[in-house]
C-alpha cells in the first residue's frame, strides 16, 4: 500500500488539532476555576526567548491549515506578529484550522505533490516540492508547536497527560 499525503498530513492534523482545542479548553477552565487572569496561561512560555502558549496554539493553525493554503498558492510565509491571547481567539484559531483541514479532498495533495513551492522569509527563499514542504517542514513545525503548547501547560501546573496530546489514533479495525 502506498501512503498518500492526505493520510500522512491531513490525517495527522485531524488527529492532533482537536487535542490542541482541548488544551485551550483545559487552560481556560484552569483560569476560571482558580480565578486567574487568562494571560497567566496564554502569555506563559517555557523560556524567556520562546513564544508563549497563545502563539504556540496559533502556530499549530499556521503549520496545518495555512500550510495547506500555502501549498495551494505555491508560497508559505511565517507570521511573526503577536497574536491575540484571549481564549475566544485561541478557540477560533483551532476551530478554523480544523474546518479548513476537513475540507481538503483526499486526492488534492497527491495531485500537486511534485509541484514547486517556496518558504519565503524576508529576502530568503527555501525551494521545496509540495510533498517535501509538508513532510519535512510543516509537519515537524506542527509537532513542535503542539508539544510546546502542551509543555507550557504542564510547566504551569495543569494536570494534562499524554492522552491530552495524542488524539484519536488510527487503530486497526
C-alpha positions as CSV (number, residue, x, y, z in Angstrom):
1,X,0.0,0.0,0.0
2,X,1.3,3.4,-0.9
3,X,0.9,6.1,1.8
4,X,-0.9,9.2,0.5
5,X,0.0,12.7,1.5
6,X,-3.6,13.1,2.7
7,X,-3.2,10.2,5.1
8,X,0.2,11.3,6.3
9,X,-0.5,15.0,6.6
10,X,-4.2,15.6,6.9
11,X,-4.7,12.5,9.0
12,X,-2.1,13.8,11.4
13,X,-3.7,17.3,11.6
14,X,-7.1,15.7,12.2
15,X,-5.7,13.6,14.9
16,X,-3.9,16.3,16.8
17,X,-5.8,19.6,16.2
18,X,-8.8,18.5,18.3
19,X,-6.4,17.9,21.2
20,X,-4.9,21.4,20.8
21,X,-8.5,22.6,21.1
22,X,-8.7,20.5,24.3
23,X,-5.6,22.1,25.7
24,X,-7.1,25.5,25.1
25,X,-10.3,24.4,27.0
26,X,-8.2,23.0,29.9
27,X,-6.3,26.2,30.1
28,X,-9.4,28.3,30.1
29,X,-11.1,26.1,32.7
30,X,-8.0,26.2,34.9
31,X,-8.1,30.0,34.8
32,X,-11.8,30.1,35.6
33,X,-11.6,27.5,38.4
34,X,-8.7,29.3,40.0
35,X,-9.8,32.9,39.5
36,X,-6.8,33.6,37.3
37,X,-6.5,36.2,34.5
38,X,-6.3,34.4,31.1
39,X,-2.9,35.9,30.4
40,X,-1.5,33.9,33.3
41,X,-1.5,30.9,30.9
42,X,-1.9,32.4,27.4
43,X,1.3,34.5,27.9
44,X,3.2,31.8,29.8
45,X,6.3,30.4,28.0
46,X,8.9,27.7,28.7
47,X,11.8,30.1,28.4
48,X,12.2,33.9,28.0
49,X,13.1,33.6,24.4
50,X,10.3,31.2,23.4
51,X,6.8,32.1,22.2
52,X,4.0,31.9,24.8
53,X,1.1,29.4,24.8
54,X,-1.1,31.6,22.7
55,X,1.5,31.9,19.9
56,X,2.2,28.2,20.1
57,X,-1.5,27.5,19.6
58,X,-1.6,30.0,16.7
59,X,1.4,28.2,15.1
60,X,-0.4,24.9,15.2
61,X,-3.0,26.5,12.9
62,X,-0.3,28.2,10.9
63,X,1.6,25.0,10.2
64,X,-1.6,23.0,9.4
65,X,-4.4,25.0,7.8
66,X,-2.3,27.8,6.5
67,X,0.4,25.4,5.3
68,X,-2.3,23.8,3.1
69,X,-3.3,27.3,1.9
70,X,0.5,27.8,1.2
71,X,0.9,24.7,-0.9
72,X,-2.2,25.7,-2.9
73,X,-0.7,29.1,-3.5
74,X,2.9,27.9,-4.0
75,X,4.3,30.0,-1.2
76,X,4.3,29.9,2.6
77,X,5.4,32.8,4.8
78,X,5.9,32.9,8.6
79,X,3.6,35.0,10.7
80,X,5.8,36.7,13.3
81,X,3.4,39.3,14.6
82,X,2.0,38.9,18.1
83,X,-1.3,37.1,18.3
84,X,-4.4,37.6,20.4
85,X,-4.1,35.9,23.7
86,X,-7.7,35.6,24.8
87,X,-9.3,32.2,24.9
88,X,-12.1,33.0,22.4
89,X,-9.4,33.9,19.8
90,X,-7.5,30.7,20.5
91,X,-10.7,28.6,20.3
92,X,-11.5,30.3,17.0
93,X,-8.0,29.7,15.6
94,X,-8.1,26.0,16.2
95,X,-11.7,25.7,15.0
96,X,-10.9,27.5,11.8
97,X,-7.8,25.3,11.2
98,X,-9.9,22.1,11.8
99,X,-12.6,23.4,9.3
100,X,-10.0,24.0,6.6
101,X,-8.4,20.7,7.2
102,X,-11.7,18.9,7.0
103,X,-12.3,20.5,3.5
104,X,-9.2,19.0,1.9
105,X,-10.2,16.4,-0.7
106,X,-8.4,13.0,-0.4
107,X,-6.5,13.3,-3.7
108,X,-5.8,17.1,-3.6
109,X,-2.3,16.9,-2.1
110,X,-1.1,13.9,-4.1
111,X,-2.2,15.7,-7.3
112,X,0.2,18.6,-6.5
113,X,2.9,16.7,-4.6
114,X,5.7,17.4,-7.1
115,X,4.7,21.0,-7.7
116,X,7.2,23.6,-6.8
117,X,6.6,25.9,-3.8
118,X,8.7,28.1,-1.5
119,X,9.0,29.1,2.0
120,X,9.7,32.9,1.9
121,X,11.1,34.8,4.9
122,X,12.1,38.3,4.1
123,X,14.7,38.2,1.3
124,X,15.3,34.4,1.9
125,X,13.6,31.7,-0.1
126,X,13.7,28.0,0.5
127,X,12.6,26.0,-2.5
128,X,10.5,22.8,-1.9
129,X,8.2,20.5,-3.7
130,X,4.8,20.4,-2.0
131,X,5.4,16.9,-0.6
132,X,8.8,17.8,0.8
133,X,7.5,21.0,2.3
134,X,4.6,19.3,4.1
135,X,6.7,16.3,5.3
136,X,9.9,18.0,6.2
137,X,8.9,21.5,7.2
138,X,5.2,21.8,8.2
139,X,4.7,18.5,10.0
140,X,7.8,18.9,12.2
141,X,6.9,22.5,13.0
142,X,3.3,21.4,13.7
143,X,4.5,18.8,16.2
144,X,7.0,21.2,17.7
145,X,4.4,23.9,18.4
146,X,1.8,21.4,19.6
147,X,4.4,19.9,22.0
148,X,5.4,23.3,23.2
149,X,1.8,24.3,23.9
150,X,1.3,21.1,25.9
151,X,4.6,21.6,27.8
152,X,3.7,25.2,28.7
153,X,0.5,23.9,30.4
154,X,2.4,21.1,32.2
155,X,5.0,23.7,33.3
156,X,2.3,25.9,34.7
157,X,1.0,23.0,36.8
158,X,-2.0,21.9,34.8
159,X,-3.0,18.3,35.0
160,X,-2.5,17.3,31.4
161,X,-1.2,13.9,30.2
162,X,-0.1,12.2,27.1
163,X,-3.7,11.4,26.3
164,X,-4.3,15.2,26.1
165,X,-1.8,15.2,23.3
166,X,-2.1,12.0,21.2
167,X,-5.5,12.4,19.8
168,X,-7.6,9.6,18.2
169,X,-5.2,7.0,16.9
170,X,-5.9,5.2,13.7
171,X,-6.4,1.7,15.1
172,X,-6.8,-1.5,13.0
173,X,-10.4,-2.3,12.7
